Amino acid sequence: MNNEHLAAVRKWYPDALTSIDTVNRLLDTVEKRLGLKPHQLMHADSMCCDDVNAIQYPPRALEMLGPFHMGGLNGYPFAGITGMNAFAHHVPEDGAVLIFYAPHIGISKEGIIGEISRIGQSANSACCGAAKGALGKLAADQIIEGNITSLDFQMNTIEQIFLHQKERILNAENRIFEATEVMYEAIDDRIEVLVKHTGYPCRYVILVGGIFINGDKEMGSFCQYKKFEVIEMGSGKRESLMGEYYL
Ligand SMILES: [Zn+2]
């Protein structure tokens, strides 16, 4: 990773940091504000099951308990209420649940968005492949309203999300960038609903939402936060930690 790579990413995501810096700042902010160490945090993530996310997962995140994986294709929390309830009951009583959720998108070192160079491959490939697939079907008018099958449930769900924002995505200056924004909003909405329906036997729930950016094989990954909020379970009070995160 060098500054050129971060510059390529920041053309699209001006506040992006490397995922190593992202996790360091996250854990530092949580410790400073809430006095909690990583081993007191039950970490759940909602990220795409793409293997590149496993390869580029920031190692320091593993200092937290977990992760419990909520995500399926492109980070939508397909594990639903059952998933949310499961890890909520694994949390240390004096600790917190920390939920990180993000759709992902590739940016190559040349700054091309929606694709990356993967290990052992000579040509670039789509990233997120599911988002690009759904976008292709949207542009070709091939998505049928309400069509969700058991054979391809997750993909069909993403297709429906895009279909409901068809004009916005197809008229955007960059369609895959915009589709990823749409995906973030859908994930964020769903996470908020799931959190509302779950009881957490701990002090805090920390919500961290953003865009996870995969670089080419030699670049590593990056992240731009969109939300970093802490909810105090006793009072229900909610506070943003974005200011401190970016200090
Ligand atoms: Zn993906």
Boltz pocket constraint, residues with backbone or C-beta under 6 A from the ligand:
constraints:
  - pocket:
      binder: B
      contacts: [[A, 48], [A, 49], [A, 50], [A, 73], [A, 74], [A, 104], [A, 127], [A, 128], [A, 129], [A, 130], [A, 131]]
      max_distance: 6.0
